[in-house]
Amino acid sequence: MLATVAKFLDPWEAYIVRARLEADGIPASVAFAQHAIVNWPMSLALGGTLVQVPAEFLGPARKILADYEAGILEGELNEVTGLQREHCPRCGSTNFKRTMQLRKRVYAILVVLLVAAFPAKRSTFICQNCGHRWEWGGG
């Protein structure tokens, strides 16, 4: 019997979590990813994309998911690759939140309501430590 260990709105994130679970020896599968890719509103109605594991692996899978959500796995990856976590360019803090300007937020909501999900290319970050704001274009 399969048990749901996580739900995601983004099917690609579900596949990343599934891959990490499998790398740690936990058999996992992704359910309803096709709904999110083909018909995003239907995916929301179904509860998103699910990551499922056999019931006997639920405990270890939840531990790995907690480490993923806490950023521990990202830290391990950064150590291996020599990369640095996203941080405030002024004080170096990693305690920040991503924001979007109000007009961009309203525009995005209108696009979602009228057409489909529309990710913004630029994000504004706000350091929770010192209040510094900066933009990152992601490519």
ABEGO torsion letter per residue (X at the ends): XBBBABBBABAAAAAAAAAAAAAAGBBBBBBGAAAAAABAAAAAAAGEBBBBBBAAAAAAAAAAAAAAAAGAAAAAAAAAAGBBBBBBAAAGBABBBBBBBAAAAAAAAAAAAABBBBBBABBBBBBAAAGBBBBBAGX
